[in-house]
Amino acid sequence: MDNGTIAIGKDAAGGTLQYTGSGHSSDRELSLAGTTGGATLDASGSGALNLSSTAAIAAGAGSKTLTLTGSNTGDNTLAGIVQDNSPANKTSLVKSGDGKWVLTGANTYSGDTTVSNGTLSITSAYLADGSSVRLVTGGKLDLNFTGSDTIAELYIDGAPQGAGTYDSTTHPDYFTSTGTGSLQVTNPSGTLFLFR
């Protein structure tokens, strides 16, 4: 992985980039090249994978999901900017697998973020204000930043949570806090607003 752009997916078909080596760093840019076909990054080596390019990750036309998975529990790092294709065509992110992924980019995607297994570490409060975060037993969200990140909805094991502040103190089974970060939920599911 030394030169050029790594394009994952085509049209409605998704694709997977799997790493199984002893540790590697690459500065190649990524492209989610499919339309509705998503992409999977699988870090299952004996050493961590560091995708160090800070360039925006191109997103082909259509809404899609970027899945981060794998068995390696080191600091597998994605530095690129995860973004939407357009305001109508959103990118969502899923963390699955037993391993760990660290997102260090200035991400702008506005779809849902789901952590179903392993650890997803975010190093800045980038989650979109109108987005939803979904946490499942076996997965943890590491809030590795200072301050609060505002989101609209939080679901824990499928159950909508009320408005308020959530972090490793309030819900240690679902959050870790390498930093002092927290989530601020503002518009929980099921809330009815009446205007007059």
Secondary structure, DSSP 8 states (H G I E B T S, - for coil): --SSEEEEEEETB-EEEEE-SS-EEE--EEEEEESS--EEEEE-SSS-EEE---SEEEE-SS-EEEEEE-S--S-EEE-SEE--SSSSS-EEEEE-SSSEEEE-S-----S-EEE-SEEEEESS--S-TT-EEEE-TTEEEEE-SSSEEEESEEEETTEE--SEEESTTT-TTTEE-SSS-EEEE-S-TT------
